[in-house]
Amino acid sequence: MELKQRSRETVKVLASFDLSSLKIYFFSWRNRTYKVESMNMFHISRDGDRRYYHFAVSSGPNSYELVFDPSRLRWQLGEPTQTGA
């Protein structure tokens, strides 16, 4: 397995929200669309008054961290993740 570095690049995400849940369907990064097959983990981080919502998702053999900033309504690719060999 290889560890890839990513620096909080903005991504486009297709997701649906309701009062108690979130479903992420696809995200686009570097002109490529990834189907989200599973959402594996979730946590919230804070920076001062700002909250960030972190989602660990899988697409094929690869895992990604998607980070949502509700104050800016922006999604970003998060921390480094492992990719299948």
Residue pairs with C-beta under 8 A, 6 or more apart in sequence:
1 82
1 83
1 84
1 85
2 82
2 83
2 85
3 80
3 81
3 82
4 80
4 81
4 83
5 80
6 77
6 78
6 79
6 80
6 81
8 67
8 76
8 77
8 78
9 29
9 30
9 76
9 77
10 74
10 75
10 76
11 27
11 28
11 29
11 66
11 75
11 76
11 77
12 27
12 28
12 75
13 24
13 26
13 27
13 28
13 66
13 68
13 75
14 24
14 25
14 26
14 27
15 22
15 23
15 24
15 25
16 22
16 23
16 25
22 55
23 39
24 36
24 39
24 55
24 57
24 66
25 35
25 36
26 33
26 34
26 35
26 36
27 33
27 34
27 36
27 57
27 64
27 66
27 75
28 34
29 77
34 59
34 62
34 64
35 59
36 57
36 58
36 59
37 57
37 58
37 59
37 60
38 57
38 58
39 55
39 56
39 57
40 56
40 57
40 58
40 63
41 54
41 55
41 56
42 53
42 54
42 55
42 56
43 54
44 51
44 52
44 53
44 54
45 51
45 52
45 54
46 52
50 69
50 71
51 70
51 71
52 67
52 68
52 69
53 67
53 68
53 70
54 65
54 66
54 67
54 78
55 65
55 66
55 67
55 68
56 63
56 64
56 65
56 81
57 63
57 64
57 65
57 66
58 64
60 84
61 83
61 84
62 81
62 83
62 84
63 81
63 82
63 83
64 77
64 78
64 81
65 77
65 78
65 79
65 81
66 75
66 76
66 77
66 78
67 75
67 76
67 77
67 78
68 74
68 75
69 75
69 76
